[in-house]
Amino acid sequence: MNPAENYILTQPEPYKTILLHLQVLIETTVPGVELLYKYKIPFYYIEKRPFCYLNATKGYVDVGFWNAGHITKNIEYMTTAGRKVMKSMRYNSLEDIQDQILIEILQDAYKVKDKKFYK
């Protein structure tokens, strides 16, 4: 089993269910993503470049975006939490996930990858 998948499957509830749902949303929305295990968490890469990560921590699941400074859709739903570049979506329960909002952010982040500043 892939270490990233193992990370997801060994999380306590409700984090495991949240992570599985997020995994499905990411993998069905973003073409060509590859789930790897980097920095001790599941990390999605596109064309060998970091895209986003999943992290169960401190009472929530964090979906962090690597190039978040260039995301323009639904940024009012994202948090920086003291970080200068990265932004994330945070979920305490499965019911907190608004699929359409996250899908729009994922699509916007995917468009960013084609711009010169991503490379």
Secondary structure as UniProt FT lines:
FT   HELIX           3..9
FT   TURN            13..14
FT   HELIX           15..29
FT   TURN            31..32
FT   STRAND          34..38
FT   TURN            39..40
FT   STRAND          41..46
FT   TURN            47..48
FT   STRAND          49..57
FT   TURN            58..59
FT   STRAND          60..65
FT   TURN            66..67
FT   HELIX           68..70
FT   HELIX           75..77
FT   TURN            81..82
FT   STRAND          87..91
FT   HELIX           94..96
FT   HELIX           99..112
FT   TURN            113..114
FT   HELIX           116..118
//
